[in-house]
Every structure is written in C-alpha cells, then in structure tokens.
Amino acid sequence: MLELPWLLAIACGGFLFIFLIVCYIMCAYFTRREISTTLSTEIEPNTLEPDALEPTSVGDDNLFAPVEIRGKFEFWNRLATKIYIAIALLSGLVYITSKLPGAPPSPFWIFLIFHVYTFGGAFLLYKTWRTEEE
C-alpha cells in the first residue's frame, strides 16, 4: 500500500499539473482572442468613409481591447510560470525526502510520475510563451 506522504505528494503534483493545463488553455484562448480582436480593430485608409472619423461613427469598436486581453494573457502566463516552479520544487522535495533515513519506503514508479509532471509541465510552460512573428 502507498504511504500517506507519497500519496499526498502525488495528489499535490497532480493538482498543480492540472492547474498548469488550465493556464495553458487560457493562454491559448487569449492569444487567439487577441489576434482576432487586433484584426477587427485595424483601420485601413481605403475603407474609410468621409464621415468615418466622426465621434458618432465609432460605434462598439473597442480600440483598447487588445491591451486588456494582453493583460489577461500576461496574468495566466505569470501564473503558469509560478505553478511550474512549484512543480519543480515539489519534485526535488520528494526526491530529497525519499533519501532521508527515516522516510517511508517509496515505490519505484513515484519518480516516473514526477518526471512526467516536471517534463510535461516544462512543455506546457514553453507553449504558454509565444513569440510574435512580424
């Protein structure tokens, strides 16, 4: 049977990993939303009508929407970075704890699980960062 400290470590790591997946999904969502909003708010001179620059003709276009969306993207990106750091520290803590003399015996596969958490989290963190291609 699995000892309680190892069970708690696996559950905590799994919770952090799921939360990192949520951060990745939210970053991808706000990236797509920023791109679609940026494309819809660009003004081309050829399509302007003579009265298009009147204050009444602006309508519902929110020219600051990309800035707001970028802020939300940055929030989820920073949160993903902090969660990944917590996963890496948890993996190191589990390894150090397993080597202590009074620690309960750990199953051999617990390190495989934490390798998946660490390298899978690194991949998801990499995918939350984006480069702007101009």
N, C-alpha and C positions, 0 to 999 in steps of 0.2 A: 504494500500500500504506500501511496505517496505521502510523505511527511507534510505537515501543515506549512512550514516556511517555504517549501518549494512550490506548493500549491498556490500560496499567496503571491509568490514571485511570478509564476506563470500567468495567474489571473491579472495581476497588475500590468505585466508586459503586454498581455493580450488587449486589455483595455486601452493602453497607450497606443498600441498599433492600430486598433480600430479608430481611435480618435485621429491618428495621423492620416488614415484613409479618408476620413471626413474632411480634414483640412485640404487634402489633395483634390477632392471632388469640388470643394468650394472655390479653391484657386482656379481650377479649370473652368468652373461656371463663370466666375467674374472676369476671367480672361476673354472668354467668348462674348460675354456681355459688353465688355469694354470695346472690343473690336467692332461689334455690331453698332454700338452707340456712336463710336467715332466715325464710322462710315455714314451714319444717318445724319450727323450734325455738320458735316463738311459742306461749305457753301462754295459752289462753283460760279464764277462770274458770268458764264454763258447762260446759266439758267435763271438769273435774277431778273425779275420784272422791275419796271421803273419805280413802283411803289413798294418794293420788297423790303426796303430798309426802314420803312415806317414802323414806329413802335407797335402799332396795332397788328401788323402782319407777322410778327414774330411767332405768335401762337403758342403751342405747347412745347416747342423745342427747348430743351434744357441744355444750354451750351456747357454747363458745369458738370453734367452727368459723368463724363469720363474721369473727372477729378475725384468725384465721390466714389465711383466704382473702383478706381485705382487705390483709394484709401482702404476700402474693404478688402481688396486683394492683398495689400500690404499687411493688414491685420492677420489674415489667415496664413500668409507666408511666414510672418514672425512667430505665430503660434506653432506652426509646423516645425520650425527650427527648434523652438524650446522643447517641444514634445520629443523630437529626435534626440536631443541632448539627454533628456530624462531616460529614454530607452537605452542609450549607450551607457549611462551611469548605472542603470539598473542591471544591465548585463555584466558590467565589471563588478558590481557589488555581489551579484550571485556567484560569480567565479571566485572572488576572494573569500566569501562566506563558505563556499564548499571546501576550501583548502584549510580552513581553521580546524584545530584538533578536536574541538568539542561539537562540531557541526554534525547534524544527522546525515546519514549517507544519501547522496544524491543519485538519482537514476542517470544512466549514461546519456539518455536522449534529451535531458533538460538543456544541455549545451547546444544541441541541434536546434531546439526551439528558439533559444536566444540568438543563435546565428541567423535564423530566419527573421526574427524581429529586427536585428541590427542591420542586416544587409537589405532586407525588404524595406525597412524604414529609410535607409540611405537612398534607395532607388526612388521612393515616393518623395523624399525631400528634394532630390535632384529634379524631379518632374515638376515640383511646385515653383522652382526658379525658372524663369524664362528669359530668353534673350530676344531683344527686339531687333527684327531684321528690317532694315530700311533700304 
